[in-house]
Amino acid sequence: MTNKIKTSIAIKKKLNKEFSPYLLEVDDVSEMHKGHKGYKEGQATHFAIKIKSEIFYGRQKVEIHRLINSVLTEEWENGVHSISINAEA
């Protein structure tokens, strides 16, 4: 299993455990950022996340993003450069 797949799986597991979403999509979009800052050949550096969870109901966008990013601290510390988040209740 490649590092890119391991990172995607880890992100999915953590978000599922923490937020019990009724929709979760995690896409490695690293190759779309080739030549940009933070891109590293063969590594998972950029992700797009779409998540819907009742836990987000009544929360502001910035709070939801902080919650998600705090769950993914390990990924941020281990080479993830950017995560695009589309979150809804």
N, C-alpha and C positions, 0 to 999 in steps of 0.2 A: 504494500500500500504506500503510495507516495505521500510526501509531506503535505502537498496541496489537498489531497483527499482527507488526510488525517485532520487538518485544520478545519475544513468544512464540516466534518462529522462532529468534531469537538464543539464547534459553534452551535450546531443544531441541537446537540445533547444538552448543552448548558441553557440555551434559550427555552427548550421544551420543559426542562426541569423547573426553571425559575418562573416562567410565565404561563405555562399550560395553554399555548396559543391554539386557536381553532384554524389558523392559517400560518404557515411558516415556509418561507422560501429563502434559501441561502445560496447565493451564486458567487463563485470565484470569478471575478472580472479582471484579474491581474493582467492578462494578456492585452486587454484594451488600454492599459496604461504603460505599455512598453515605451521606453524612452523618457518617461516622466519621473519626477522625484519619487523615491521610495520603491520603485520597481526593482525587483531582483530576479534575474533569469531563473526560471524553474521553481520559484517559491510563491507561496500564497501570500500576497501583499495587499490586495485590494478586494473587497467584498461588497456585494449589494444584498441587503436583507429586507425582506417584506414580511411583516409580522402583524397579526391581529390577535388581540387578547383582551378579555374582559377586565383584566387587571389595569389596563390603561384608561379605562373609562373615567372621565372627569379630571384627568391629568393633562397638564400642558405639555406641548411637544418637547420642550427642552428637558423637562423632568423625565419623560419617557426615554429620551436619548441618553440621559445620564444613567438611568437604571440599566439600560441595555449595555452601555459601555462599561459599567462597573462589573457586570457579570463576565465580561470578556477581557478582564485585566490581563490574564495570562497570555492571551493572543496578542494584545497590544505590546506586551513586554517581549514577545518572541517573534517579532518581524512583521506583524500586520501593520500596514502604514495608513490605510484608509478604509472606512466602512460607511457606505451610504445606507441610511435607514429610512424605510417607509413604514411607519407604525400607526396603527389605528386600534380603536376599541371595538 
